[in-house]
Amino acid sequence: MKKFIYKKLFKFENRIKKIEKMFCNINYINDKNKFNNLSKEHYRLKKIINLFNSYIKNCKKINECIDLMKDEDLSKLAKKEQKILKEKKKKIKKKIYKFFITKKNNNTGCFLEIRSASGGDEASIFAGDLFKMYTKYAEIKNWKFKIINISCGDRGGFKEIIIKIVGKNVFNKLKFESGGHRVQRIPKTENQGRIHTSTCTIAIIPVVKNSKKLIIKSSDLKIDTFKSSGAGGQHVNTTDSAIRITHIPTGNVVECQNERSQHKNKAKAMEVLYARIKDQEDKKIKKKNSNIRKNLLGSGDRSDRNRTYNFPQNRITDHRINLSLYCLDKVLNGQLDLITNPIIQKYEINEFFTLK
């Protein structure tokens, strides 16, 4: 175990002793808020210290087994016991490491962009399936979502759809969805029963908070207006309410036509633009500092083949961690944690081992 963890744990032990003394102080007993906060802190620290004590005891038992191995009569039993204790040690160590893992952007919302790639109409239909999967997942998590922009496919689904999702742990749960998503199935348009492969790309971009927004010069923007092409409504195809904003320095183009008001469409489009530019800047910084994401989970570029959805076998495979699950129907029905939790867990543990 890393030295800095031992130091931290010893500090926690001292802190627990101080808190226990505070529990006897009348000033803390009479103040409900202070007493509740101390109780929560004591419970949290006590939990990790109990794990630490179990770890120390386990290490001592492993050393005892090493001594027992020298005895010919007890050697076999000692080896079996040592093997069990080593497995237990790994599990305790993993729990301790998990306690120290910091989760960034827990309460940050995100923009979810789904685009059909190769595969024509089938790719658009698949984009529609992914949209349903993510919105069902959002409903399970009690997240709120709203559509920013839609471009419908000719035979159903979407050529492109952008939604904004807000709620607890949104970005943390969806941050590894970016990249290429591949589907293998027999399309409805296929007459000979052949399995086709189509792809969609996903981009997860964190929402930029007002305090962290970039300054974008109006001179760097090219703003075009055009008639909306959505379904229904008296304003569709009659007023120039749709907005297209191009950020000239980066080449980012954002369209929005869902609102009847040109001002509302512009506000939504600018929000997406801010988020995209900020995300690009963050990625440049991360590339300079570390290659951990690339080594473990791919570069996150849209060209990556991160995941395969195989309908005939009811199989979903995440190629970044070589995980295959035969429950595609459940995942498409919103149980996305089945595939996302193992990815998040593996990333966080690997990230932790790079700490100094």
N, C-alpha and C positions, 0 to 999 in steps of 0.2 A: 504494500500500500504506500502511496506517495507521502513524503514527509510532511508536506503542508496540511494534509488531512489530519495527521496525528496532532499537529499543533492546534488546528481548529477544534478538534474534539476535546482536547484538554481545556481550551478556553470555554467550551460549552459546559464542561463539568464545573468550572469555577462560577460560571454565570448561573447555573442551576442552584448552587449553594447560596449565592446572593439573593436570588428570587425567593428561595425558601425562608430566608431571614426577613425579606420584605413582607411575606405573608403574615408575619407576626406583628408588623407595624400597624398601628391604629390608623394612620394617615391613608394607607393603602386599603385597609379593610373597609373604611367608611366611604371610599371613592370607588363606586361600582365599575366605572370605565377602566380605571387603572388596574383594579383587581382582576377584571375580565381579561384585559390585555396580558397581564402577567401570567394568568392561568393558561392562556393559549400558548404563550411562549414557553412556559414550563413543560406543557404537554408535548410540544413539538421537539424541544431539545432532549427531553427525557426519552423520547422514542428513539432518537438517533444514538444516544448514549447507551441505551439497552442493547442496541444492535452492535455497537462498538465493544461492549463488554462480552457479548456472545462471541464476537470475532476473536478477542484476546484468549478467551477460554478454549476456543476451538484450536487456536494455534498451539497452545500448551499441550492439548491432548494429542495433536499430530506429533509433537516432539517426544511425548511419552511413548507413542507407538514406535518411533524410530529406535528408542532404547530397548523396547520389548522384542524387536526384530532380531536382536543379538542372541536372544534365547531360542534355541532350536525347537523346543516344544511349543512355544507361543508365536513363532515367526509367521505362520500362515494366518492365524487369527488377527495378528497385529497388522498384516498387510491389508486384509479385508477391511478392518476398522479404519485404517489410514485412508483408504480409497473413499469410504463413506464420508469421513471427516473433511477430505479435500473438496468433495462436491458441495458439502455444506458451507465450507469456507468461501467458495466461489459465489454461492447464492447470497450469503451475508454481505460479501464485498460489493456485489452488484447493487444491493439495496442501499448500502452506504453511499456509493458513487451517485446513485440516482437522487439522493437527498441534496447533493451539492450542485446538480445540474440546474443551471438557470435557464428559464424559458423566456426568451425575448418576444416582444410584440404579442403578448398573450391576449390583450384586449383590442388589438388592431384589426379593423375590418379589411376587406380586400376586394379587388376587382377580379372577377373570374371571366376570362376571355376564351371562348371556344370557337375554333375555326376548322372548317372542313379542309382537308389537304388532298391527298391522292385518292382516287376512287370515284370521282364524279358524284352522281346522285346518291350512291350508297354511303359516301363519306358524309354528305349532308344529313342523311337519315341517322347515321351513327352520332353525329354532333347533337341531334335532337335527343337521342338516347342518353348521352352524357349529361345533357342539360337536365333531363328528368332525374337522373341519378343524383346529381349535386343538389337539386332543389329538394328532393326527398330527404337527403342527408341533412340539409339545412333545417327542414321541418322537425326531424328527430332531435336535433340539437337546440331547437327553439331559437334559431337565428332568423333575422329578418333579411329579406332580399328584394331587390327591385331591378327590373330590366332597364338598362341604359340604352342599348341599341340592338336592333335585329335586322338581319338580312336573310330572308327565307330561301330555302332550297326549292328547286323547280318541282320536285316530287315529294315534298315533305322535309321536315328537319330544318336545319339552318346552314347557310354558307358561313355565317358569322353571328355570334350572339355575345353580348357583354352584359354581365350582371354585377351589381354591387351587393356584397354580403356583409352584414354587421352583426356582431354578437360576441360572446365570451369565447376566447381561444380560437377565433376564426382563422387568422393567419397561421397560427401555430399548427393547426390541424390540416390545413390545405397547402402549406408552403412547398411540399414536395410533389404536388400534382402537375407542376409545369413540365412541359416536354411533349414528346410524341406518344399518342395512344393509338394502338392498332387493333382493328377488329377482324376476326376470321369467321365468316358465316356464309350461308347461302342467301343471297339477296332475293327480295320478292320479285325482282325483274328477271331473275335467272330461270331459264326454262329447262336447262339440262341438269340441274341439281349440283352444279359445281360450286365449291367453296371459293369465295373471293376474299381478297385482303384489301382493306381500305384504312386510311389513317386520318386522324384529326390532331390538331395541336392545341394544347392548353397553356395559358399564361396566367399565373397568379401574381398579382401586383398589390402590395400593401397600400392601403389608403393613407395619403399624406395628411398628417394633422396640421391645423392652421399655423401652429407655432413653428413647424418645421418646413413650411412651404417654400419653394424656390421663388426667386424673383424672375419672372419671365417678361421680357420687354415686349411691348405691343408691336414694336417695329420688326420683331422676329416672327410675328404671326401673319399668316395669310388666311383670311376668313371668307368662306364662300357660303352663300345661301342657295337652297334649291327646294323644290316641292317634295313633300313627304310621299313615300311610296308604300306606307303601311296599309293594313286592311281596315276599312270602316272609318266613319267620322266625316263630318262635312268639310273639315279643313284639309283632308288628304287630297293631294294633287290640285289644290286650289290656291293655297298661300305658300310663300317661300319661308316656311317655318323651320325647315331642316337646316342643320348647320354642319359645315365641314371646316375643321381648323387644322392648318398645317404649320408645324413648328419648323421653320426653315433651317436653323442650325443643326438639328438632329434628324430631320426628315420624318418625324412622327406625324401621322395623320389620324385624326379622330373625327368620327361622324356621330351625330345624334339627331334622331327625328321622332322620338317617341312622344314628346310633349307637343301640345298644340301651340305653346308659346315659344317664339324664337329665343327669348331671353332665358327661359328655362332650359332649352336644348343647349344653348351656349354655356350655361353654368355647369351642366352635367358634362359636356365635352371638355371643358377646362379642367374639371376635377380629375377626369381620366388622364388628360395630358400631363398634369402635374405629377400624378402617380407614376406614369410611365417614365418620365424624365428622371424623377428621383430614384426609381428602381434601377435604371440604367447606370446612374452615378454610383449607387451602392454596389452594384455588381462589379464595376471597375475597381473599386476599393478592395472588395473581397478577393478579386483575382490577384491583386498585388500581395495581399497579406497571407493567403492560405490556399492550398489546393485540396483541402479535405472534402469539400462537396463534390468536386470533380472526380476524385479517387473513389469515393463511396457511392455517389448517386448520379454520376454523369454531370455534364456541364450545365444542365437545365435549359439548354437551347431547344428551340422548337423542333430541330431536326432529330433530336434524340428519340430512340425507340425505348421509352421507359416501361411501357406496359402493353400486354396483349390480352384481348378479350376473345376467347375461343368459345363460340356458342355451341358447336356440336359436342364438345367435351364438358361443357358447363365449367370451363376452367378460366381462371384469371391469373396471369403471371406478371410479377414485377421483376424485370431483368436486372435492376440495379442491385438487388439483394438476393437474386436467384430464388424467389419464393413463388410457388405455385399453389393455388387453392382451388378446390373443386366446388365452389359455391358462387359462381358468377351470378346466378339468379338473385341471391341474397344481396350481393354488392350492388347490383343494378337497382335493387329495391330500396336503396338508401343505407344499407349496413356497411358503409365504407370503412369503418374502423377496423374491420377484419383485415384489410390490406394496408391501411395507412399507419396503424399503431406499430406494427413490426418495423416499418421504415423509419418512423420517428425515433423509436427506441434505439435502433442500431446506430442511427446518425448521432444521437445525443451521447451514447456511450463512447463511440469513436472520437467525438469531439472532446469529451472529457479527458481521454487518455493523451491528448495533445497538449493539455494544460501543463504549465511548468510550476 
